[in-house]
Amino acid sequence: MRKELIDLAGQAFWYCTDFMVNLANLTHTSYPEANTWVLLIFIPGLLTLLVAVRLAQSFQLRKLRRRLRQQP
């Protein structure tokens, strides 16, 4: 079982590396630059956006529940 997990982790690493190399080639940038854009800008930005959307939905749901409780 441990060997399979190590093999899976190795395959995931090489898949991600290959993806980043291809992304760098598509955008005509270097691998480190593409890596920086994805890992330091895109992913944190996406996570921030998703948290903001979740908070907005939470407030909207709270408001909707209050309206439903007030209706006769």
LINNORGI-V682762 format. One record per residue. N is the residue number from 1. RES is the residue in one letter. SS is DSSP state (@ for helix, = for strand, . for the rest). NEAR is the number of other C-alpha atoms within 12 Angstrom. D_FIRST is the distance of its C-alpha to the first C-alpha in Angstrom with 2 decimals. Layout:
N_RES_SS_NEAR_D_FIRST + N_RES_SS_NEAR_D_FIRST
This chain:
1_M_._7_0.00 + 2_R_@_8_3.81 + 3_K_@_9_5.49 + 4_E_@_10_5.25 + 5_L_@_11_6.48 + 6_I_@_12_8.86 + 7_D_@_13_9.99 + 8_L_@_14_10.67 + 9_A_@_14_12.53 + 10_G_@_14_14.38 + 11_Q_@_14_15.42 + 12_A_@_14_16.61 + 13_F_@_14_18.53 + 14_W_@_14_20.21 + 15_Y_@_14_21.05 + 16_C_@_18_22.70 + 17_T_@_18_24.47 + 18_D_@_17_25.73 + 19_F_@_18_26.91 + 20_M_@_26_28.80 + 21_V_@_22_30.38 + 22_N_@_18_31.54 + 23_L_@_22_32.86 + 24_A_@_21_34.75 + 25_N_@_17_36.23 + 26_L_@_13_37.29 + 27_T_._15_38.97 + 28_H_._14_40.45 + 29_T_._17_39.02 + 30_S_._17_36.91 + 31_Y_@_23_33.16 + 32_P_@_18_33.75 + 33_E_@_19_36.36 + 34_A_@_25_34.23 + 35_N_@_25_31.38 + 36_T_@_18_33.95 + 37_W_@_20_35.31 + 38_V_@_21_31.99 + 39_L_@_18_30.39 + 40_L_@_15_33.61 + 41_I_@_15_35.90 + 42_F_@_15_34.38 + 43_I_@_15_31.36 + 44_P_@_15_33.36 + 45_G_@_15_36.27 + 46_L_@_15_34.28 + 47_L_@_15_32.83 + 48_T_@_14_36.38 + 49_L_@_14_37.73 + 50_L_@_14_35.22 + 51_V_@_14_36.05 + 52_A_@_14_39.74 + 53_V_@_14_39.45 + 54_R_@_14_37.69 + 55_L_@_14_40.46 + 56_A_@_14_43.14 + 57_Q_@_14_41.74 + 58_S_@_14_41.63 + 59_F_@_14_45.30 + 60_Q_@_14_46.29 + 61_L_@_14_44.62 + 62_R_@_14_46.37 + 63_K_@_14_49.68 + 64_L_@_14_49.22 + 65_R_@_13_48.49 + 66_R_@_12_51.65 + 67_R_@_12_53.70 + 68_L_@_11_52.46 + 69_R_@_10_53.33 + 70_Q_@_9_56.83 + 71_Q_._8_57.69 + 72_P_._5_59.80
